[in-house]
Amino acid sequence: MLSDQWITASESGDCVEARLIANRVEVRNSKRPAGAIVCFTPAEWRTFVAGVRRGVFDLPELMS
């Protein structure tokens, strides 16, 4: 469950951070916390996470 505190997606801290604040999910680059923040509604966030789990955003082998 997200909260108003930033949660890092990895133990190393080198990735994205997310938080739930004012009924929106905010995502930022953990290496640039003062940089841009992308905002999602909770429904958009759930849809995005479901797509990630299904592999919708996986890059082709040649790109990795």
For each residue, the residues with C-beta under 8 A, 3 or more apart:
1: 20
2: 7 18 19 20 25
3: 7 19 20
4: 19 20 21
5: 19
6: 17 18 19 28 33
7: 2 3 17 18 19
8: 11 13 15 16 17 30
9: 15 16 17 18 30
10: 13 14 15
11: 8
12: 15
13: 8 10 30
14: 10 30 31
15: 8 9 10 12 30
16: 8 9 27 28 29 30
17: 6 7 8 9 27 28 29 30 33
18: 2 6 7 9 25 26 27
19: 2 3 4 5 6 7 25 26
20: 1 2 3 4 23 24 25 26 42
21: 4 24 26
22:
23: 20 41 42
24: 20 21 39 40 41 42
25: 2 18 19 20 39 40 41 42 44 45
26: 18 19 20 21 37 38 39 40
27: 16 17 18 37 38 39 40
28: 6 16 17 32 33 35 36 37 38
29: 16 17 32 33 35 36
30: 8 9 13 14 15 16 17 33
31: 14
32: 28 29 35
33: 6 17 28 29 30
34:
35: 28 29 32
36: 28 29
37: 26 27 28
38: 26 27 28
39: 24 25 26 27
40: 24 25 26 27 44 45 48
41: 23 24 25 44 45
42: 20 23 24 25 45 46
43: 46 47
44: 25 40 41 47 48
45: 25 40 41 42 48 49
46: 42 43 49 50
47: 43 44 50 51
48: 40 44 45 51 52
49: 45 46 52 53
50: 46 47 53 54
51: 47 48 54 56 57
52: 48 49 55 56 57
53: 49 50
54: 50 51
55: 52 58
56: 51 52
57: 51 52
58: 55
59: 63 64
60: 63 64
61: 64
62:
63: 59 60
64: 59 60 61
